[in-house]
Structures are given as C-alpha cells and as structure tokens.
Amino acid sequence: MNTTQSIQVDTVNAVVIEETNFKERSTFSDIIYSLRSNKGAVIGISFLLLLVIVALFAPLLSPYSPIAQFKDAILSPPAWQAKGSIHFLLGTDDIGRDILSRLIYGTRFSLLIGLGCVLLASITGTLLGLISGYAGKTTDYVLMRIIDIIMALPSLLLAMAIVAILGPGLVNAMIAIAIVQIPAFVRLTRASTMEEKNKEYVTASLLMGASWPRILFITILPNCLSPLIIQLTLGFSNALLDVAALGFLGLGAQPPTPEWGSMLSNALQFIQEAWWIVTFPGLVILLTVLALNLFGDGLRDALDPKIKK
C-alpha cells in the first residue's frame, strides 16, 4: 500500500469515527431533550435530586439525632397545630423522637436499600437472561422454569418467606426483595438477547473468532441496555414499596433505625390520636414512588424509538 492509499484509508476511518461520535452525541442530545420536554419526568427528576441532597447532607439538615428522645414532648403535634412546638415542625412520636429528623435520616436508609436491591437484582437477572437467551435449549428451559416458579408466587409473600428464613434485618430484606425482582430482569434480557443473537453483527463477531463472553457482554449486552435502564427505574420504585411493606410488617429495619416503613409500623396504634406519625412517612413514600414512576415513564418515552415522534 503506497502513501496515497494509506492517507485515503486514514481519512475514511476518521470520517467514520466522526460520524459515529456525532450519532452518539445526537442520540444523547435527543434523550436529554425528550426528558426536558416531559413535564412529569422533570418533576420526578427534581424530586429525586432533592432526596439525594437530603440523604447526603442529613446531618446538616436534621435538627436532632433520629434516635434522640424528648420525654417532655411525647406525641407533640406539628408546629402549626394547637399545643405544637416550633422546635418540632412535624411533631414527635410516641417516645418523643422528632419526626422530621427521622424522615431526613430515613431517606438515606430507604434510598440505599432500594438502590442496593435493584442493582443486585439487575446484575443477577441480566447475567441469567444473557445466558438463557444465548445458550437456548436445555439451559434456557431449566432457567425459565425456575423463573416461572418464582413469578407464580406473590412477590410480597415470597419476600416475607425469605426474610422469615434468613431473619429480620436490613440486609436480609434487601436480599429478599432482590430475589423477588430478578425474574423481571431475566425475562427482559432473555427476550432482547434472543432478538439480537441472530443479527448480522453477532454472526460477524462469531466468524472473527470472538469468545462467547465477549459476544455476550461486549456485542449483545450494549444493545439490550435501553429496556434494562427503564426497568431499573421502575424496579427502584417497586423495591421502595416492598422495603416499606417489610418494614411495616416488622421484617425489615429494626428499631430504632429510622426507615420509612418501620416508622409506619411503630405508629400503627396511634393512627387516631396522632395522625402525623403515620401521615408524613406515608406521604414521603407516596411522593418518592410517584417521582420514580414519572421519571421511568419519561425515560421510556425518550429511549423507545416506537414512542418517539
């Protein structure tokens, strides 16, 4: 190859690389524009960012320690009610702990548990889905029958059974919820893998001698990420609800941990005489799940080419 031909090849390669980078930038710009154009997604993202800030700076934002007890202010109502105190804006619980402080610190535990659950479920489910979709035949049959058995059981009931076996606690609740969420990621990844593995770029990789781990994780997986990212956001909201449900049943975080679900469980007997103990943790759970769903819907609209205008 002479110098002229070498220069031409380098020029063509440079143009191809530039076009690829431009397409990637255009795709990213389209996603950002789509999210910014979706009011629900903007509201959801804004609220989630607020929660992250609260979780990171909880010691600075919290007026008191979440386990500090004020014996002279037991069941104190919110500040705007009669007999309320400006020192306890959202009131206190049955042993004199500040509700606002416990909600702020509870943001850390709830978000951390939800994130841990969905990450554990997504990694395990994606790996099993890739293997099941690519291997096929006996491996696919065995894995999918196991997934069918898990999906045949009510998710909360299965999580309760797993926690009952492992014992109550944050870590065990996280493992139980992750196991419950694995089937969704397995089925989603398996369907995408079965669709992608017969395409020409995968065949070309096989002909070039690529190993099966490279084909799975380098060639196929990047083309399956869009639905998985959407499932991550929706799975996060489901994980938060399941964590709160287990905490409410006394199988999740144990006292005095300031977790939203356990706060509801401790306040169950005071629903009529102290409405604020139940209302504020329940409202925070509601708003957080709603924000995650709004963000997930907006992300689906941005990533799904069938929905784009």
C-alpha positions as CSV (number, residue, x, y, z in Angstrom):
1,M,0.0,0.0,0.0
2,N,1.5,3.3,-1.1
3,T,1.4,6.6,0.8
4,T,-1.6,8.0,-1.1
5,Q,-3.7,4.9,-0.4
6,S,-2.7,4.9,3.3
7,I,-3.8,8.6,3.6
8,Q,-7.1,7.8,2.0
9,V,-7.8,4.9,4.4
10,D,-6.9,7.0,7.4
11,T,-9.2,9.8,6.1
12,V,-12.1,7.3,5.6
13,N,-11.5,5.9,9.1
14,A,-11.5,9.4,10.6
15,V,-14.8,10.2,8.8
16,V,-16.4,7.0,10.1
17,I,-15.3,7.7,13.7
18,E,-16.5,11.3,13.5
19,E,-19.9,10.2,12.1
20,T,-20.2,7.6,14.9
21,N,-19.4,10.1,17.6
22,F,-21.9,12.6,16.0
23,K,-24.6,9.9,16.1
24,E,-23.8,9.2,19.8
25,R,-23.9,12.9,20.7
26,S,-27.1,13.3,18.7
27,T,-28.7,10.3,20.5
28,F,-27.7,11.6,23.9
29,S,-29.0,15.1,23.0
30,D,-32.3,13.6,21.9
31,I,-32.7,11.8,25.2
32,I,-31.9,14.9,27.2
33,Y,-34.3,17.0,25.0
34,S,-37.0,14.4,25.4
35,L,-36.7,14.3,29.2
36,R,-36.7,18.1,29.4
37,S,-39.8,18.3,27.3
38,N,-41.6,15.8,29.5
39,K,-43.0,17.8,32.5
40,G,-43.6,14.6,34.5
41,A,-40.1,13.5,34.0
42,V,-38.7,16.9,35.1
43,I,-40.8,16.9,38.2
44,G,-39.7,13.3,39.0
45,I,-36.0,14.1,38.5
46,S,-36.2,17.3,40.5
47,F,-37.8,15.5,43.5
48,L,-35.3,12.6,43.3
49,L,-32.4,15.1,43.2
50,L,-33.9,16.7,46.3
51,L,-34.0,13.4,48.1
52,V,-30.4,12.7,47.1
53,I,-29.3,16.1,48.5
54,V,-31.3,15.4,51.7
55,A,-29.7,11.9,52.1
56,L,-26.1,13.3,51.5
57,F,-26.5,16.2,53.9
58,A,-28.7,14.6,56.5
59,P,-26.5,15.5,59.5
60,L,-26.6,19.2,58.4
61,L,-30.3,19.3,57.6
62,S,-31.6,17.3,60.5
63,P,-32.4,19.4,63.6
64,Y,-31.8,16.5,66.0
65,S,-30.5,13.0,66.1
66,P,-33.0,10.5,64.7
67,I,-32.8,8.4,68.0
68,A,-32.8,11.3,70.4
69,Q,-35.8,11.2,72.8
70,F,-37.5,14.2,74.4
71,K,-39.5,12.9,77.3
72,D,-41.3,16.3,77.8
73,A,-42.6,16.3,74.2
74,I,-44.1,12.9,73.7
75,L,-46.8,12.8,70.9
76,S,-46.3,16.5,70.3
77,P,-48.4,17.6,67.3
78,P,-46.9,19.6,64.3
79,A,-45.9,23.2,64.9
80,W,-49.0,24.7,63.2
81,Q,-51.4,22.9,65.4
82,A,-52.6,23.8,68.9
83,K,-50.1,22.6,71.6
84,G,-47.5,22.2,68.8
85,S,-43.9,23.4,69.3
86,I,-41.8,25.3,66.8
87,H,-38.9,23.1,67.9
88,F,-40.6,20.0,66.3
89,L,-42.0,21.1,63.0
90,L,-43.6,17.8,62.1
91,G,-44.3,16.7,65.7
92,T,-42.9,13.8,67.7
93,D,-43.7,10.1,68.0
94,D,-44.8,8.0,71.0
95,I,-41.4,8.1,72.7
96,G,-40.5,11.7,71.9
97,R,-38.4,11.4,68.8
98,D,-38.5,14.2,66.2
99,I,-40.5,13.1,63.1
100,L,-38.7,15.5,60.7
101,S,-35.2,14.2,61.8
102,R,-36.3,10.6,61.4
103,L,-37.7,11.3,57.9
104,I,-34.5,13.0,56.8
105,Y,-32.2,10.2,58.1
106,G,-34.8,7.6,56.8
107,T,-34.1,9.0,53.3
108,R,-30.6,7.5,53.5
109,F,-31.7,4.1,54.5
110,S,-34.7,3.8,52.1
111,L,-32.8,5.0,49.1
112,L,-29.7,2.9,49.9
113,I,-31.8,-0.2,50.4
114,G,-33.9,0.4,47.2
115,L,-30.7,1.1,45.2
116,G,-29.0,-2.0,46.6
117,C,-32.0,-4.2,45.8
118,V,-32.4,-3.1,42.2
119,L,-28.7,-3.3,41.5
120,L,-28.4,-6.8,42.9
121,A,-31.5,-7.9,41.0
122,S,-30.4,-6.2,37.7
123,I,-26.9,-7.7,37.8
124,T,-28.1,-11.2,38.6
125,G,-31.1,-11.1,36.3
126,T,-29.2,-9.6,33.4
127,L,-26.5,-12.3,33.7
128,L,-29.0,-15.1,33.8
129,G,-31.1,-13.6,31.0
130,L,-28.0,-13.4,28.7
131,I,-27.1,-17.0,29.4
132,S,-30.6,-18.2,28.9
133,G,-31.2,-16.3,25.7
134,Y,-27.9,-17.1,24.1
135,A,-27.5,-20.7,25.2
136,G,-31.1,-21.8,24.5
137,K,-32.3,-25.4,24.6
138,T,-31.8,-27.2,28.0
139,T,-30.2,-24.3,29.8
140,D,-32.9,-21.9,28.7
141,Y,-35.7,-24.4,29.6
142,V,-34.3,-25.0,33.2
143,L,-33.7,-21.4,33.9
144,M,-37.1,-20.2,32.7
145,R,-39.0,-22.9,34.6
146,I,-37.2,-21.7,37.8
147,I,-38.2,-18.1,36.9
148,D,-41.8,-19.2,36.3
149,I,-41.9,-20.8,39.8
150,I,-40.7,-17.6,41.4
151,M,-43.2,-15.5,39.4
152,A,-46.0,-17.8,40.4
153,L,-45.7,-16.7,44.0
154,P,-47.0,-13.3,45.2
155,S,-43.9,-11.1,45.4
156,L,-44.5,-9.8,48.9
157,L,-45.4,-13.2,50.2
158,L,-42.2,-14.6,48.8
159,A,-40.1,-11.8,50.2
160,M,-41.7,-12.4,53.6
161,A,-40.9,-16.1,53.4
162,I,-37.3,-15.4,52.6
163,V,-36.9,-12.9,55.4
164,A,-38.6,-15.3,57.8
165,I,-35.9,-17.9,56.9
166,L,-32.9,-15.5,56.9
167,G,-34.2,-13.5,59.9
168,P,-35.4,-9.8,60.0
169,G,-33.0,-7.1,59.2
170,L,-32.0,-4.6,56.5
171,V,-29.5,-6.8,54.7
172,N,-31.9,-9.8,54.7
173,A,-34.7,-7.7,53.5
174,M,-32.5,-6.3,50.7
175,I,-31.7,-9.9,49.6
176,A,-35.3,-11.0,49.7
177,I,-36.5,-8.1,47.6
178,A,-33.7,-8.5,45.1
179,I,-34.7,-12.2,44.6
180,V,-38.3,-11.2,44.0
181,Q,-37.2,-8.7,41.3
182,I,-34.8,-10.9,39.5
183,P,-37.4,-12.6,37.1
184,A,-38.3,-9.2,35.5
185,F,-34.7,-8.6,34.5
186,V,-34.2,-12.2,33.4
187,R,-37.2,-12.2,31.1
188,L,-36.4,-8.8,29.7
189,T,-32.8,-9.6,29.0
190,R,-33.6,-13.0,27.6
191,A,-36.1,-11.6,25.1
192,S,-33.6,-8.9,23.9
193,T,-30.8,-11.4,23.7
194,M,-32.8,-13.9,21.6
195,E,-33.7,-11.0,19.2
196,E,-30.1,-9.8,18.9
197,K,-28.2,-13.0,18.7
198,N,-29.3,-13.8,15.1
199,K,-28.4,-10.4,13.7
200,E,-25.5,-9.9,11.3
201,Y,-23.2,-8.1,13.7
202,V,-23.3,-11.1,16.1
203,T,-22.6,-13.5,13.2
204,A,-19.7,-11.4,12.1
205,S,-18.2,-11.5,15.6
206,L,-18.5,-15.3,15.6
207,L,-16.8,-15.5,12.3
208,M,-14.0,-13.4,13.6
209,G,-13.4,-15.9,16.4
210,A,-14.8,-13.9,19.3
211,S,-15.4,-15.9,22.5
212,W,-18.8,-16.2,24.0
213,P,-18.2,-13.9,27.0
214,R,-17.1,-11.2,24.5
215,I,-20.2,-11.8,22.4
216,L,-22.5,-11.6,25.4
217,F,-21.0,-8.7,27.3
218,I,-19.4,-6.6,24.5
219,T,-21.5,-7.3,21.5
220,I,-25.1,-8.2,22.6
221,L,-25.4,-6.5,26.1
222,P,-24.9,-2.9,24.9
223,N,-27.9,-3.3,22.5
224,C,-30.1,-4.5,25.3
225,L,-29.4,-1.6,27.7
226,S,-32.4,0.7,26.8
227,P,-35.2,-1.6,28.2
228,L,-32.9,-2.6,31.2
229,I,-32.4,1.1,32.2
230,I,-36.1,1.7,32.1
231,Q,-36.7,-1.4,34.2
232,L,-34.1,-0.2,36.7
233,T,-36.1,3.0,37.4
234,L,-39.4,1.1,37.7
235,G,-37.8,-1.6,39.7
236,F,-36.5,1.0,42.1
237,S,-40.0,2.2,42.9
238,N,-41.2,-1.4,43.5
239,A,-38.2,-2.0,45.7
240,L,-39.0,1.0,47.8
241,L,-42.6,-0.2,48.3
242,D,-41.5,-3.7,49.2
243,V,-39.0,-2.3,51.7
244,A,-41.6,-0.2,53.3
245,A,-44.0,-3.1,53.4
246,L,-41.5,-5.4,55.1
247,G,-40.6,-2.6,57.5
248,F,-44.3,-2.1,58.2
249,L,-44.6,-5.8,59.0
250,G,-41.6,-5.7,61.3
251,L,-39.4,-7.8,58.9
252,G,-37.3,-5.0,57.6
253,A,-35.3,-2.4,59.5
254,Q,-35.4,-3.0,63.2
255,P,-35.9,-0.2,65.9
256,P,-34.5,2.4,66.4
257,T,-33.4,2.5,62.7
258,P,-35.2,5.5,61.1
259,E,-36.6,3.7,58.0
260,W,-39.9,4.9,56.5
261,G,-41.6,1.6,56.6
262,S,-40.6,0.8,60.2
263,M,-41.8,4.3,61.2
264,L,-45.3,3.4,59.9
265,S,-45.2,0.1,61.8
266,N,-44.3,1.8,65.1
267,A,-47.1,4.3,64.6
268,L,-49.9,1.9,63.8
269,Q,-51.5,2.0,67.2
270,F,-51.6,5.8,67.2
271,I,-53.4,6.4,63.9
272,Q,-56.4,8.1,65.5
273,E,-54.9,10.1,68.3
274,A,-51.6,11.1,66.5
275,W,-52.3,11.3,62.8
276,W,-48.9,13.0,62.0
277,I,-46.9,9.9,62.9
278,V,-48.5,7.9,60.1
279,T,-49.2,10.6,57.6
280,F,-45.8,12.1,57.0
281,P,-43.8,8.8,56.4
282,G,-46.6,7.5,54.2
283,L,-46.7,10.8,52.2
284,V,-42.9,10.7,51.7
285,I,-43.2,7.1,50.4
286,L,-46.0,8.1,48.1
287,L,-44.2,11.1,46.6
288,T,-40.9,9.1,46.1
289,V,-42.6,6.2,44.3
290,L,-44.6,8.7,42.2
291,A,-41.4,10.6,41.3
292,L,-39.6,7.3,40.3
293,N,-42.6,6.3,38.1
294,L,-42.7,9.7,36.4
295,F,-39.0,9.5,35.7
296,G,-39.3,5.9,34.4
297,D,-42.2,6.8,32.1
298,G,-40.2,9.8,30.7
299,L,-37.1,7.7,30.2
300,R,-39.2,5.1,28.4
301,D,-40.5,7.7,26.1
302,A,-37.0,9.0,25.5
303,L,-35.4,5.6,24.8
304,D,-38.1,3.7,23.0
305,P,-38.0,4.6,19.2
306,K,-41.5,3.4,18.7
307,I,-42.9,6.1,21.0
308,K,-40.7,9.0,19.7
309,K,-42.3,11.4,17.3
